[in-house]
Amino acid sequence: MVPLGHEPLHYTTIASHLTGGSHIFSRHKSHSTPYERRYIVWRTVLLLLLMEVQVLRRLYETVYVFNYSPSAQMHIFGYFTGLFFYTAAPLSLCSMCAPEVVNFAKHCLADFIVKGRDKMSILEFDWLGYVNPLTKLGWCQWIGVAVFIWGWIHQRRCHTILGLLREHKEETDEYTIPHGDWFEFVSCPHYLAEIVIYGGLLIASGGSDQTIWLLFGFVVVNLVFAAAETQRWYIRKFENYPQTRRAVLPFVY
């Protein structure tokens, strides 16, 4: 790896590197204007923040909300599928600006090798510079955020309802028909809410990135099949199961 030029590299803030303000990224051939690059990067930051909120809530529910039966087991295929999904999902959300991030890291490494640690430029943290661009995102992003929050709230409610079905862990074999919230319409409202959540992410992304469409498609197909299996289990287990409930899509399927 060779130095990029004879002039010293002067950095102002980390934010400028990630939003097209640094001359480093100008070496990366792109047809986008600095404003477009800034918009793409901060849109990606918004998507990753939403994803982080979802993942942290799911972690909290796994530990404190769901009362799993001691005999409960997960198929090894399902385990690795989940592991793959939660690794691939954040990568798909940031795929459009990943080349810039990799390019920036490569140039930082080159600068470190050439100059050494003592002569490296100081990277300043401009917190206002980080937050301010988020306020300039378009209406599409905020509609997506609203859809995400709508699904997020309902999934939290449905998971709470499921957790309360086995409030006493010693009752290992007891299970009842869940009621409340979207359970009045479908058997798997938490799956429906998950589809809504990722639909919100798709809307917030602007729908221009193919990888996010693939992520959304995977979520829909996976949860629709899982909901169909859950619906059949409910019908077999409970003779008085509500016949008007669909599997995952109200009044449709």
C-alpha positions as CSV (number, residue, x, y, z in Angstrom):
1,M,0.0,0.0,0.0
2,V,1.4,3.4,-1.0
3,P,0.7,6.9,0.2
4,L,-1.9,8.8,-1.7
5,G,0.1,12.0,-2.3
6,H,2.8,14.3,-1.0
7,E,0.5,16.7,0.7
8,P,-0.5,16.0,4.4
9,L,-4.0,14.7,5.1
10,H,-5.9,17.3,7.2
11,Y,-9.1,16.0,8.7
12,T,-11.7,18.1,10.5
13,T,-14.2,15.7,11.8
14,I,-15.2,12.1,11.4
15,A,-18.5,13.2,10.2
16,S,-16.9,14.9,7.2
17,H,-15.3,11.7,6.1
18,L,-18.6,9.8,6.1
19,T,-20.6,12.5,4.4
20,G,-18.3,13.4,1.4
21,G,-16.6,16.3,3.0
22,S,-13.1,14.7,3.0
23,H,-11.0,14.8,-0.1
24,I,-10.2,11.1,0.5
25,F,-13.7,10.1,-0.7
26,S,-13.4,12.4,-3.7
27,R,-10.8,10.0,-5.0
28,H,-13.5,7.3,-5.0
29,K,-15.2,7.5,-8.4
30,S,-18.8,8.3,-7.9
31,H,-21.5,10.1,-10.0
32,S,-23.2,11.3,-6.8
33,T,-22.9,14.9,-5.6
34,P,-21.6,15.6,-2.0
35,Y,-25.2,16.4,-1.0
36,E,-26.4,13.0,-2.4
37,R,-23.6,11.1,-0.6
38,R,-24.4,12.9,2.6
39,Y,-28.1,12.0,2.3
40,I,-27.3,8.3,1.6
41,V,-24.9,8.0,4.5
42,W,-27.3,9.6,7.1
43,R,-30.2,7.6,5.7
44,T,-28.1,4.5,6.4
45,V,-27.4,5.8,9.9
46,L,-31.1,6.1,10.5
47,L,-31.8,2.6,9.3
48,L,-29.1,1.1,11.5
49,L,-30.4,3.0,14.5
50,L,-33.9,1.6,13.9
51,M,-32.4,-1.9,13.5
52,E,-30.5,-1.5,16.8
53,V,-33.7,-0.4,18.6
54,Q,-35.4,-3.6,17.3
55,V,-32.6,-5.9,18.2
56,L,-32.1,-4.5,21.7
57,R,-35.9,-4.9,22.4
58,R,-35.9,-8.5,21.2
59,L,-32.9,-9.2,23.4
60,Y,-34.7,-7.7,26.4
61,E,-37.9,-9.8,25.7
62,T,-35.9,-13.0,25.3
63,V,-34.4,-12.5,28.8
64,Y,-37.2,-10.9,30.7
65,V,-40.6,-11.3,28.9
66,F,-40.8,-14.8,27.5
67,N,-41.1,-17.7,29.9
68,Y,-39.8,-20.6,27.9
69,S,-40.6,-24.1,28.9
70,P,-37.7,-26.1,30.2
71,S,-38.4,-28.7,27.5
72,A,-38.4,-26.0,24.7
73,Q,-35.9,-26.7,22.0
74,M,-34.7,-24.9,18.8
75,H,-33.8,-26.7,15.7
76,I,-30.2,-26.3,14.7
77,F,-31.2,-25.1,11.3
78,G,-33.4,-22.4,12.9
79,Y,-30.5,-21.3,15.1
80,F,-28.1,-20.8,12.2
81,T,-30.8,-19.1,10.1
82,G,-31.3,-16.6,12.9
83,L,-27.6,-16.1,13.3
84,F,-27.2,-15.5,9.6
85,F,-30.1,-13.2,9.4
86,Y,-29.0,-10.9,12.2
87,T,-25.6,-10.7,10.7
88,A,-26.8,-10.1,7.1
89,A,-29.6,-7.7,7.9
90,P,-27.4,-4.8,9.2
91,L,-25.0,-5.3,6.3
92,S,-27.8,-5.1,3.8
93,L,-29.0,-1.8,5.4
94,C,-25.6,-0.2,4.9
95,S,-24.6,-1.8,1.6
96,M,-24.8,1.5,-0.3
97,C,-22.2,3.3,1.8
98,A,-20.1,0.3,2.7
99,P,-17.5,1.0,-0.1
100,E,-16.9,4.5,1.4
101,V,-16.4,3.1,4.8
102,V,-13.9,0.5,3.6
103,N,-12.1,3.1,1.5
104,F,-11.8,5.4,4.5
105,A,-10.4,2.6,6.7
106,K,-7.9,1.7,4.0
107,H,-6.6,5.3,3.8
108,C,-6.5,5.6,7.5
109,L,-4.3,2.5,7.7
110,A,-2.1,3.8,4.9
111,D,-1.7,7.1,6.8
112,F,-0.9,5.3,10.0
113,I,1.8,3.1,8.2
114,V,3.4,6.1,6.5
115,K,3.3,8.6,9.4
116,G,3.2,6.5,12.5
117,R,1.0,6.9,15.5
118,D,2.6,10.1,16.9
119,K,2.1,12.0,13.6
120,M,-1.4,11.0,12.9
121,S,-3.9,13.7,12.5
122,I,-6.3,14.2,15.4
123,L,-9.9,13.1,14.7
124,E,-12.3,15.5,16.4
125,F,-15.8,14.6,17.5
126,D,-18.4,17.1,16.4
127,W,-21.6,15.6,18.0
128,L,-23.7,18.4,16.5
129,G,-22.3,17.6,13.1
130,Y,-23.5,14.0,13.6
131,V,-27.1,14.7,14.7
132,N,-27.9,17.7,12.5
133,P,-28.0,15.8,9.2
134,L,-30.7,13.4,10.6
135,T,-33.0,16.4,10.9
136,K,-32.7,17.0,7.1
137,L,-33.9,13.6,5.9
138,G,-36.9,13.5,3.5
139,W,-40.6,12.7,4.1
140,C,-40.1,9.1,2.9
141,Q,-37.7,8.4,5.8
142,W,-40.1,9.8,8.4
143,I,-43.1,7.9,7.0
144,G,-40.9,4.8,7.2
145,V,-40.0,5.6,10.9
146,A,-43.7,6.0,11.7
147,V,-44.6,2.6,10.1
148,F,-41.6,1.0,12.0
149,I,-42.8,2.5,15.3
150,W,-46.4,1.3,14.7
151,G,-45.2,-2.3,14.1
152,W,-42.7,-2.1,16.9
153,I,-45.3,-1.1,19.5
154,H,-47.7,-3.8,18.4
155,Q,-45.1,-6.5,18.5
156,R,-44.1,-5.4,22.0
157,R,-47.7,-5.7,23.1
158,C,-48.2,-9.1,21.4
159,H,-45.0,-10.5,23.0
160,T,-46.1,-9.3,26.4
161,I,-49.4,-11.2,25.9
162,L,-47.5,-14.4,24.9
163,G,-45.2,-14.0,27.9
164,L,-48.1,-13.7,30.3
165,L,-49.6,-17.0,29.0
166,R,-46.9,-18.8,31.0
167,E,-46.5,-16.3,33.8
168,H,-45.7,-19.1,36.3
169,K,-42.8,-21.1,34.9
170,E,-43.7,-24.1,36.9
171,E,-46.8,-24.6,34.8
172,T,-44.7,-26.2,32.0
173,D,-47.6,-27.9,30.1
174,E,-50.3,-25.3,30.3
175,Y,-51.1,-23.1,27.3
176,T,-54.2,-21.1,26.5
177,I,-55.5,-19.2,23.5
178,P,-54.0,-15.7,23.4
179,H,-56.4,-12.7,23.2
180,G,-55.9,-9.0,22.9
181,D,-54.4,-6.5,20.4
182,W,-53.9,-8.0,17.0
183,F,-54.5,-11.5,18.3
184,E,-58.2,-10.8,17.7
185,F,-57.5,-10.8,13.9
186,V,-54.6,-13.2,13.3
187,S,-52.9,-16.1,15.0
188,C,-49.5,-14.7,14.7
189,P,-49.7,-10.9,15.2
190,H,-46.1,-10.7,16.3
191,Y,-45.1,-12.1,12.9
192,L,-47.4,-9.5,11.2
193,A,-45.8,-6.8,13.3
194,E,-42.4,-8.0,12.2
195,I,-43.4,-7.7,8.6
196,V,-44.7,-4.2,9.3
197,I,-41.4,-3.3,11.0
198,Y,-39.3,-4.4,8.1
199,G,-41.8,-2.7,5.7
200,G,-41.0,0.5,7.6
201,L,-37.3,0.0,7.1
202,L,-38.0,-0.6,3.4
203,I,-40.0,2.6,3.1
204,A,-37.3,4.6,5.1
205,S,-34.6,3.3,2.7
206,G,-36.5,4.8,-0.3
207,G,-36.9,1.4,-1.9
208,S,-33.9,2.0,-4.2
209,D,-31.6,-0.7,-2.8
210,Q,-32.1,-4.2,-4.0
211,T,-30.6,-5.8,-1.0
212,I,-33.2,-4.3,1.3
213,W,-35.9,-5.7,-1.0
214,L,-34.3,-9.1,-0.6
215,L,-34.2,-8.7,3.2
216,F,-37.9,-7.8,3.2
217,G,-38.8,-10.6,0.9
218,F,-36.9,-13.1,3.2
219,V,-38.8,-11.9,6.2
220,V,-42.2,-12.1,4.6
221,V,-41.7,-15.6,3.1
222,N,-40.2,-17.0,6.3
223,L,-42.9,-15.6,8.6
224,V,-45.8,-16.5,6.3
225,F,-44.7,-20.1,6.3
226,A,-44.1,-20.1,10.1
227,A,-47.5,-18.5,10.7
228,A,-49.3,-21.1,8.6
229,E,-47.7,-23.9,10.7
230,T,-48.6,-22.1,13.9
231,Q,-52.2,-21.7,12.7
232,R,-52.5,-25.5,12.1
233,W,-51.0,-26.1,15.6
234,Y,-53.7,-23.9,17.2
235,I,-56.5,-25.6,15.3
236,R,-55.3,-29.1,16.3
237,K,-54.8,-28.2,20.0
238,F,-57.9,-26.1,20.6
239,E,-61.4,-27.3,19.5
240,N,-62.8,-23.9,20.3
241,Y,-60.2,-21.9,18.4
242,P,-61.7,-18.8,16.8
243,Q,-62.6,-19.6,13.2
244,T,-62.4,-16.0,12.1
245,R,-58.7,-15.7,12.8
246,R,-56.4,-15.8,9.9
247,A,-52.8,-17.0,10.1
248,V,-50.9,-13.7,9.6
249,L,-52.7,-11.3,7.2
250,P,-56.1,-10.1,8.6
251,F,-59.1,-11.2,6.5
252,V,-56.7,-12.6,3.8
253,Y,-54.5,-15.4,5.0
